[in-house]
């Protein structure tokens, strides 16, 4: 039942994965066990350190078993959080900090682990950087695991089958554990989190209807109210608490229709899509880890518009060798087939993406520092190794090279100069590669949009990365909870920038595509089509929904929409224009 202090029957939130669920809930309120603190004798120090080492070993073994069990079940990129936890359990600074404190303070290891974890968590949270805030959550997760092993308390999974999990927050490792144990969650409702959090990414991968940023969770007796209705079919989703029989009947009907439409989408698998006025639109998919090829095969997009090669590096213990990279690129090329395009983005490390074997400089704002093409140009040997592997694989299919985060003509020319050096070396060795391989760049910083008329002269195509482009134009970190309302891809400045880039590419009869998250949003697709963009790349699971919408659109009708969008003064005005048109075609 609802508590007296909270009388609303409807709670709002942000939808992460769409669906309609009618089910009972389980409220998982985090209970922090009080850590006992006691002194140990000098003679007991080594015994306490040994207990710590054994707890670390147990924690590592548990994570390794979970990783092994999940391999093949979900994409490698989604298990990456567990690898991060393993790295923390092997971090010499973290480990020595704890062992040294045991020796100096002569306290039991549980107390010391708790103290050190609190120190690191506080330190990272104080930096007010979303990347470090996520790191703080990871350290907290690892600390809890160590202490549980020290105390001999192991995770007892709740009876979650066919129920909706309600919590303030949810650790990614816990969600993976639930999935691995076969627990079939009907939905997830969280007070915390955001669209770019680890849990959000996992929820999308696992196909669990999820609502985040829900206020008033503590005001409901979730374990007493029976069934609720969770509706995440629109961006602003909601929960209906204690629904009436009429409401349950109404949403059962809506649920049947929703999933019926989802099933109908399957008929679009492998279909080349044309608009109502017979214009061909290319729908590619993004690829992260190599295991993602399973989803490529499942949804059969027109090609791969973004192969994020950083995952190859993040999955390695050292920089991957040329032969290793070549085999991966060749495999993806052959799986695709000769005719389908494969756009390989060169290494995009930095910002929120780190390598445990490569020390990036500590920077106040890593998103504005040494990352992406800047890192490759500073480390030409690393860059050349990757370019050689890509060029060798280009002999076997329709490969294209794309540089990330180009901000100036100088950067582009420097990258192309290194590429030409590699080509010359390969020619001398008589190694085969596609001499006519196309070169493109990501448009994701404001300077690139402003000089896109200059940049297009020296490349074969543009690909617009809406995630970074939006955050850089609006000076709003897309991972930040504090300014998340400012980060908005429908802001007039973002829309006008994308249109400018499209116009400059089209004027030179060059291809321009969108590969950011907005490429998978129906309203955004309308805007991009009105700007003349006809190539898109998105998560494989979103391709069918976008194909369905495109088939109902007449491009000749979008000229008027474009004029209205470019005159709009606010993001809300742009959304209303697009919503109105979308309602008419759907």
C-alpha positions in Angstrom: 0.0 0.0 0.0 1.0 3.6 -0.3 2.4 5.2 2.8 0.3 8.1 4.2 3.0 10.6 3.3 2.8 9.8 -0.3 -0.7 9.8 -1.9 0.2 9.8 -5.7 -0.6 6.5 -7.5 1.8 7.3 -10.4 5.6 7.6 -10.2 7.5 9.0 -13.1 11.0 8.3 -14.4 13.3 8.0 -17.4 12.8 4.9 -19.6 15.9 2.9 -20.4 14.6 -0.1 -22.2 11.0 -0.1 -23.6 8.3 -2.5 -22.6 5.1 -2.9 -20.6 5.1 -5.1 -17.5 2.3 -6.0 -15.1 3.8 -7.9 -12.1 4.5 -7.9 -8.4 7.5 -6.1 -7.0 10.4 -6.9 -4.7 12.0 -4.0 -2.9 15.7 -4.4 -2.3 16.7 -1.9 0.3 20.5 -1.9 0.8 21.3 -3.0 4.3 24.8 -2.1 5.3 26.2 -4.5 7.9 27.9 -2.7 10.8 31.6 -3.5 10.6 33.1 -4.5 13.9 36.3 -2.8 14.8 38.8 -4.3 17.2 42.5 -4.2 18.0 44.9 -7.0 17.1 48.2 -7.9 18.7 51.5 -7.5 16.9 51.6 -11.3 16.7 48.3 -11.4 14.9 49.3 -9.0 12.1 50.5 -11.6 9.7 47.4 -13.8 10.3 45.2 -10.8 9.5 47.1 -10.0 6.3 46.8 -13.7 5.3 43.0 -13.5 5.9 43.0 -10.4 3.6 45.0 -12.3 0.9 42.6 -15.2 1.0 39.5 -12.9 0.8 41.1 -11.2 -2.3 41.7 -14.6 -3.9 38.2 -15.7 -3.1 36.8 -12.5 -4.6 38.9 -12.9 -7.8 37.9 -16.5 -8.2 34.2 -15.6 -7.8 34.4 -12.9 -10.5 36.4 -15.2 -12.8 33.8 -17.9 -12.5 31.0 -15.4 -13.2 32.9 -14.1 -16.3 33.5 -17.7 -17.5 29.8 -18.5 -17.0 28.6 -15.4 -18.9 30.9 -15.8 -21.9 28.9 -16.5 -25.0 25.6 -15.5 -23.2 26.0 -11.7 -23.5 28.4 -9.4 -25.4 31.9 -9.1 -24.1 31.6 -5.4 -23.8 28.8 -5.9 -21.2 31.1 -8.1 -19.0 33.8 -5.5 -19.1 32.7 -4.1 -15.7 33.7 -7.4 -14.1 37.2 -7.1 -15.7 37.4 -3.7 -14.1 36.7 -5.2 -10.7 39.4 -7.8 -11.3 41.9 -5.1 -12.1 41.0 -3.3 -8.8 41.6 -6.5 -6.9 45.0 -6.7 -8.4 45.9 -3.0 -8.0 49.2 -2.9 -6.0 48.5 0.6 -4.6 45.1 -0.5 -3.3 46.4 -3.8 -1.9 49.5 -2.3 -0.2 47.4 0.6 1.2 45.4 -2.0 3.1 48.3 -4.2 4.2 50.3 -1.2 5.4 47.3 0.1 7.5 46.9 -3.3 9.1 50.5 -3.1 10.2 50.4 0.5 11.4 46.9 0.7 12.9 46.8 -2.9 14.2 43.1 -3.2 13.5 41.1 -6.1 12.1 41.2 -6.4 8.3 37.4 -5.8 7.9 37.7 -2.4 9.6 40.8 -1.5 7.4 39.2 -2.5 4.1 36.1 -0.5 5.0 38.3 2.5 5.9 40.4 2.4 2.8 37.4 1.9 0.5 35.6 4.9 2.1 38.7 6.9 1.5 38.9 6.1 -2.2 35.1 6.5 -2.7 35.2 9.9 -1.0 38.2 11.0 -3.0 36.7 10.0 -6.4 33.2 11.4 -5.6 34.8 14.7 -4.6 36.3 15.1 -8.1 32.8 15.8 -9.4 33.6 13.9 -12.6 31.1 11.3 -13.9 34.0 8.9 -14.9 35.4 9.0 -11.3 31.9 8.8 -9.8 31.5 5.5 -11.7 34.9 4.5 -10.4 33.7 5.2 -6.9 30.7 2.9 -7.3 33.1 0.2 -8.6 35.4 0.5 -5.6 32.3 0.3 -3.3 31.2 -2.9 -5.1 34.6 -4.5 -4.8 34.9 -3.5 -1.1 31.6 -5.1 -0.3 32.7 -8.3 -2.0 36.0 -8.4 0.0 34.2 -7.8 3.3 31.6 -10.4 2.5 34.3 -13.0 1.9 36.1 -12.0 5.1 32.9 -12.4 7.1 32.0 -15.7 5.3 28.8 -14.1 4.1 27.9 -14.9 0.5 25.2 -13.4 -1.7 21.8 -15.0 -1.2 19.7 -14.3 -4.3 16.2 -13.1 -3.6 13.2 -14.7 -5.3 13.1 -12.5 -8.3 11.6 -14.7 -10.9 8.8 -13.0 -12.8 9.0 -9.9 -10.6 10.0 -6.3 -10.8 13.1 -5.3 -8.8 12.8 -2.0 -7.0 15.8 -0.4 -5.4 17.6 2.9 -4.8 20.5 1.7 -6.9 21.8 -1.6 -8.4 25.3 -2.8 -8.8 26.1 -4.1 -12.3 27.8 -7.2 -10.9 24.7 -8.0 -9.0 22.5 -7.7 -12.1 24.9 -9.9 -14.0 24.8 -12.5 -11.2 21.0 -12.5 -11.3 21.1 -13.1 -15.0 23.7 -15.8 -14.7 21.6 -17.6 -12.1 18.6 -17.7 -14.4 16.5 -15.1 -12.5 14.0 -13.7 -15.0 13.4 -10.1 -14.0 10.1 -8.6 -15.3 11.4 -5.1 -14.9 13.7 -2.8 -12.9 12.8 0.4 -11.1 15.6 2.5 -9.6 15.8 5.8 -7.8 19.4 6.4 -9.0 21.2 5.8 -12.3 21.1 7.3 -15.8 21.0 6.4 -19.5 24.7 6.0 -19.7 25.3 4.0 -16.5 26.6 0.5 -16.5 23.3 -0.9 -15.3 21.4 1.0 -18.1 23.6 -0.5 -20.7 23.2 -4.0 -19.2 19.4 -3.6 -19.0 19.3 -2.8 -22.7 21.4 -5.8 -23.5 19.3 -8.1 -21.4 16.1 -6.7 -22.7 14.6 -5.8 -19.3 12.1 -2.9 -19.2 13.8 -0.4 -16.9 12.9 2.9 -15.3 15.5 5.1 -13.6 15.5 8.4 -11.7 12.2 7.5 -10.0 11.4 9.9 -7.1 9.4 8.7 -4.1 10.5 5.1 -4.1 10.8 5.1 -0.3 7.2 6.3 0.0 5.7 3.0 -1.2 5.5 -0.3 0.7 6.5 -2.3 -2.4 6.4 -5.7 -0.8 2.8 -5.2 0.3 1.0 -3.6 -2.7 0.7 -6.5 -5.1 1.0 -5.9 -8.8 2.0 -2.7 -10.4 2.1 -1.5 -14.0 5.5 -0.5 -15.4 5.3 1.4 -18.8 8.6 2.3 -20.4 7.4 2.5 -24.0 8.1 6.3 -24.1 11.2 8.2 -22.9 9.3 9.5 -19.9 8.0 6.3 -18.4 5.9 5.7 -15.3 4.7 3.1 -12.7 1.1 2.9 -11.7 0.9 1.7 -8.1 -2.1 -0.3 -6.9 -3.8 -0.2 -10.4 -7.6 -0.8 -10.7 -9.0 -3.8 -12.5 -9.9 -1.5 -15.4 -6.3 -0.2 -15.6 -4.9 -3.7 -15.5 -7.2 -4.7 -18.3 -6.4 -1.6 -20.3 -2.6 -2.2 -20.0 -2.9 -5.9 -20.7 -4.4 -4.9 -24.1 -1.7 -2.3 -24.6 1.0 -4.8 -23.7 -0.4 -7.4 -26.2 -0.4 -4.7 -29.0 3.1 -3.5 -28.1 4.6 -7.0 -28.3 2.6 -7.9 -31.4 4.1 -4.9 -33.1 7.5 -6.0 -31.9 7.0 -9.4 -33.4 5.9 -7.8 -36.7 9.2 -6.0 -36.9 11.0 -9.3 -37.4 9.7 -9.4 -41.0 12.0 -6.5 -41.7 15.1 -8.5 -40.9 17.5 -8.3 -43.9 15.2 -6.1 -45.9 16.6 -3.2 -47.8 14.6 -0.2 -46.8 13.1 2.5 -49.1 10.9 5.5 -48.2 7.4 5.8 -49.6 8.9 7.9 -52.5 11.4 5.1 -53.2 14.6 6.6 -51.8 17.0 4.0 -50.5 18.1 4.5 -46.8 21.0 2.6 -45.4 20.6 1.2 -42.0 23.9 -0.1 -40.6 24.7 -1.4 -37.1 27.4 -0.5 -34.5 29.7 -3.2 -33.4 31.7 -3.3 -30.1 33.2 -6.6 -29.0 33.6 -9.4 -31.5 30.8 -11.4 -29.9 28.5 -8.7 -31.0 28.6 -10.4 -34.4 25.8 -12.6 -33.1 23.5 -9.6 -33.0 24.6 -8.5 -36.4 23.7 -11.9 -37.8 20.4 -11.8 -35.9 19.2 -8.4 -37.2 21.0 -8.5 -40.6 21.6 -4.7 -41.1 22.9 -3.3 -44.4 26.5 -3.2 -42.9 28.5 -2.1 -40.0 28.7 1.7 -39.8 30.9 1.8 -36.7 33.3 -0.9 -35.5 34.5 0.4 -32.1 38.0 -1.1 -32.1 38.8 0.2 -28.6 37.2 -3.0 -27.2 39.9 -5.1 -28.8 42.5 -3.0 -26.8 40.4 -3.0 -23.6 40.1 -6.8 -23.8 43.9 -7.3 -24.0 46.6 -7.3 -21.3 48.9 -5.4 -23.7 48.6 -3.6 -27.0 47.2 -6.2 -29.4 49.7 -7.3 -32.1 49.2 -6.6 -35.8 48.4 -10.2 -36.6 45.9 -10.4 -33.8 44.1 -7.3 -35.0 44.3 -8.4 -38.6 42.6 -11.7 -37.8 39.7 -9.9 -36.1 39.2 -7.4 -38.9 39.4 -10.2 -41.5 36.9 -12.3 -39.6 34.4 -9.5 -39.3 34.9 -8.7 -43.0 34.3 -12.3 -44.1 31.3 -12.6 -41.8 29.8 -9.5 -43.4 30.4 -10.5 -47.0 32.2 -8.6 -49.7 29.4 -6.3 -50.6 28.5 -5.0 -47.1 30.5 -2.0 -45.9 32.5 -2.2 -42.7 33.6 1.1 -41.2 36.5 0.7 -38.8 37.0 3.5 -36.3 40.6 3.7 -35.2 41.5 3.6 -31.6 39.3 5.8 -29.4 40.8 5.6 -25.9 40.7 8.4 -23.4 38.0 10.2 -21.6 35.9 7.5 -19.9 37.8 4.6 -21.7 41.1 3.5 -20.1 43.7 0.7 -20.7 45.1 -1.0 -17.6 48.4 -1.5 -19.3 48.9 2.1 -20.7 49.2 5.1 -18.4 47.4 8.0 -19.7 48.4 11.4 -18.2 46.3 12.5 -15.2 44.2 15.4 -16.5 41.6 17.7 -14.9 39.3 17.0 -17.8 40.2 13.8 -19.7 37.4 14.4 -22.2 39.2 17.5 -23.4 42.7 15.9 -23.2 44.7 13.2 -24.8 42.2 10.9 -26.4 41.1 9.4 -29.7 43.1 10.6 -32.8 45.3 12.8 -30.5 46.5 9.7 -28.7 47.2 7.9 -32.0 49.2 10.8 -33.4 51.2 11.1 -30.2 51.9 7.3 -30.4 52.6 6.7 -34.2 53.9 3.1 -33.6 50.6 2.1 -32.0 48.7 3.9 -34.8 50.7 2.3 -37.6 50.2 -1.2 -36.2 46.5 -0.8 -36.3 46.5 0.8 -39.8 48.6 -2.1 -41.2 46.1 -4.6 -39.8 43.1 -2.7 -41.2 44.8 -2.3 -44.6 45.7 -6.0 -44.8 42.1 -6.9 -44.0 40.8 -4.5 -46.6 41.9 -6.9 -49.3 39.1 -9.2 -48.2 36.1 -6.9 -48.3 34.6 -3.4 -48.3 36.5 -1.9 -45.4 36.7 1.8 -44.7 38.9 3.7 -42.2 37.4 6.4 -39.9 39.4 8.7 -37.6 37.7 9.7 -34.3 37.6 13.2 -32.8 39.2 15.2 -35.6 39.2 18.9 -34.7 41.4 20.4 -37.3 42.7 20.0 -40.9 46.2 19.6 -39.5 45.1 16.5 -37.5 43.5 15.0 -40.5 46.5 15.6 -42.7 48.8 14.2 -40.0 46.7 11.0 -39.8 46.6 10.6 -43.5 50.4 11.2 -43.8 51.0 8.3 -41.3 48.5 6.2 -43.4 50.5 6.9 -46.6 53.7 5.9 -44.8 52.1 2.5 -43.9 50.8 2.1 -47.4 54.3 2.7 -48.9 55.9 0.2 -46.4 53.3 -2.4 -47.5 53.9 -1.7 -51.2 57.6 -2.3 -50.7 56.9 -5.6 -49.0 54.4 -6.4 -51.8 51.6 -6.9 -49.2 48.1 -6.8 -50.7 45.5 -4.2 -49.6 42.8 -2.1 -51.2 44.5 0.8 -52.8 41.2 2.7 -53.1 40.2 2.2 -49.4 37.9 5.1 -48.4 38.8 7.4 -45.5 36.3 9.2 -43.3 36.2 11.1 -40.1 33.9 11.4 -37.1 32.3 14.8 -36.7 32.0 15.2 -32.9 33.5 18.5 -31.9 32.3 22.0 -32.7 35.4 23.0 -34.6 34.9 20.1 -37.1 31.3 21.2 -37.8 32.4 24.8 -38.4 35.1 23.8 -40.9 33.3 20.8 -42.3 33.3 22.5 -45.7 37.1 22.4 -45.6 37.4 18.9 -44.1 35.1 17.3 -46.6 37.5 18.2 -49.4 40.1 15.7 -48.0 37.9 12.7 -47.0 35.4 10.3 -48.6 32.7 10.5 -45.9 31.6 12.0 -42.6 30.0 10.2 -39.7 28.4 12.4 -37.1 28.8 11.2 -33.5 25.9 12.8 -31.7 26.9 11.8 -28.2 30.2 13.7 -28.0 29.0 16.4 -30.4 26.1 17.3 -28.1 28.2 17.4 -25.0 30.9 19.5 -26.6 28.5 22.0 -28.2 26.5 22.4 -24.9 29.5 22.1 -22.6 27.5 19.5 -20.7 29.0 16.2 -19.6 26.7 13.5 -20.9 27.6 11.2 -17.9 26.9 13.9 -15.3 23.9 13.6 -13.0 24.1 17.3 -12.0 23.8 18.8 -15.6 22.0 15.9 -17.3 19.0 18.2 -18.1 21.3 20.5 -20.2 22.6 17.6 -22.3 20.0 17.5 -25.1 20.6 16.4 -28.7 17.4 18.3 -29.8 18.9 21.7 -28.7 18.7 24.1 -31.7 22.5 24.5 -31.7 23.0 20.8 -32.1 20.4 20.4 -34.8 21.7 23.4 -36.8 25.3 22.0 -36.5 24.3 18.6 -37.9 22.4 20.3 -40.7 25.5 22.4 -41.6 27.7 19.3 -41.7 25.1 17.5 -43.9 24.8 20.4 -46.3 28.6 20.7 -46.7 29.0 16.9 -47.4 26.0 16.8 -49.8 27.3 19.8 -51.7 30.4 17.8 -52.5 28.4 14.6 -53.3 30.0 12.9 -50.3 28.3 10.5 -47.9 27.3 11.7 -44.5 25.9 9.4 -41.8 24.9 9.5 -38.1 26.2 6.9 -35.8 25.5 8.3 -32.3 22.7 7.3 -30.0 20.3 9.6 -31.7 20.5 7.5 -34.9 18.2 5.0 -33.1 15.6 7.6 -32.0 12.5 7.9 -34.3 12.1 11.7 -33.8 15.8 12.3 -34.5 15.7 10.2 -37.7 13.0 12.5 -39.1 15.1 15.5 -38.4 18.2 13.9 -40.0 16.3 12.7 -43.1 14.9 16.3 -43.5 18.6 17.5 -43.5 19.3 15.1 -46.4 21.1 12.4 -44.4 20.4 8.9 -45.8 22.9 6.7 -43.9 22.5 5.7 -40.2 24.3 3.3 -37.8 22.8 2.2 -34.5 22.5 -0.7 -32.0 21.5 -3.8 -34.0 18.4 -4.2 -31.8 17.1 -0.7 -32.9 17.4 -1.3 -36.7 14.0 -2.9 -37.2 12.0 -0.1 -35.4 13.8 2.5 -37.5 13.2 0.6 -40.7 9.5 0.4 -40.0 9.3 4.2 -39.5 11.4 5.0 -42.6 9.1 2.9 -44.8 6.2 5.3 -43.9 8.0 8.5 -44.6 7.9 10.5 -47.8 11.1 12.5 -48.2 9.5 15.1 -50.4 7.3 16.1 -47.4 10.2 16.8 -45.1 11.4 20.0 -46.7 8.8 22.0 -44.7 9.9 20.2 -41.6 13.5 21.2 -42.1 12.6 24.9 -42.4 10.6 24.7 -39.2 13.4 22.8 -37.3 16.0 25.4 -38.3 13.8 28.3 -37.2 12.9 26.7 -33.9 14.3 28.5 -30.8 14.1 25.7 -28.2 14.6 21.9 -27.9 11.0 21.6 -26.8 9.8 23.4 -29.9 11.8 21.0 -32.1 10.4 18.0 -30.3 6.8 19.2 -30.8 7.4 19.6 -34.5 8.8 16.1 -34.8 6.2 14.5 -32.6 3.4 16.0 -34.6 4.8 14.7 -37.9 5.7 11.3 -36.4 2.1 10.9 -35.0 0.9 11.5 -38.6 3.0 8.7 -40.2 2.6 6.2 -37.4 
